Amino acid sequence: MSEDSYLGAHLEEALAEDGRVAEQGLHVQVAGDRVVVSGTVSDPERKRAVAEVLRDRVGGRTLVDLTDVAGSGPPPEELV
């Protein structure tokens, strides 16, 4: 397992275990100086917490947060 893969797995575990986030199914990919997190969280507060938890752990790497908030997509089109 590469150092980047190990760090990604460690960060995923930290997100799952941190009480502010506690979300399963978030994916963290580390590539050199970039950390990309993706997946779906239950509310905007958890989305903010994801960024906080990762910033505490990624050092000087750039954090790219691609997480979505469940139910926050565009409204469904009305049926006519």
Secondary structure in CASP SS format (residue, H / E / C, confidence):
PFRMAT SS
TARGET T0000
AUTHOR 0000-0000-0000
METHOD secondary structure of the structure
MODEL  1
M C 1.00
S C 1.00
E H 1.00
D H 1.00
S H 1.00
Y H 1.00
L H 1.00
G H 1.00
A H 1.00
H H 1.00
L H 1.00
E H 1.00
E H 1.00
A H 1.00
L H 1.00
A H 1.00
E H 1.00
D C 1.00
G C 1.00
R C 1.00
V C 1.00
A C 1.00
E C 1.00
Q C 1.00
G C 1.00
L C 1.00
H E 1.00
V E 1.00
Q E 1.00
V E 1.00
A E 1.00
G C 1.00
D C 1.00
R E 1.00
V E 1.00
V E 1.00
V E 1.00
S E 1.00
G E 1.00
T E 1.00
V E 1.00
S C 1.00
D C 1.00
P H 1.00
E H 1.00
R H 1.00
K H 1.00
R H 1.00
A H 1.00
V H 1.00
A H 1.00
E H 1.00
V H 1.00
L H 1.00
R H 1.00
D H 1.00
R H 1.00
V C 1.00
G C 1.00
G C 1.00
R C 1.00
T E 1.00
L E 1.00
V E 1.00
D E 1.00
L E 1.00
T E 1.00
D E 1.00
V E 1.00
A C 1.00
G C 1.00
S C 1.00
G C 1.00
P C 1.00
P C 1.00
P C 1.00
E C 1.00
E C 1.00
L C 1.00
V C 1.00
END
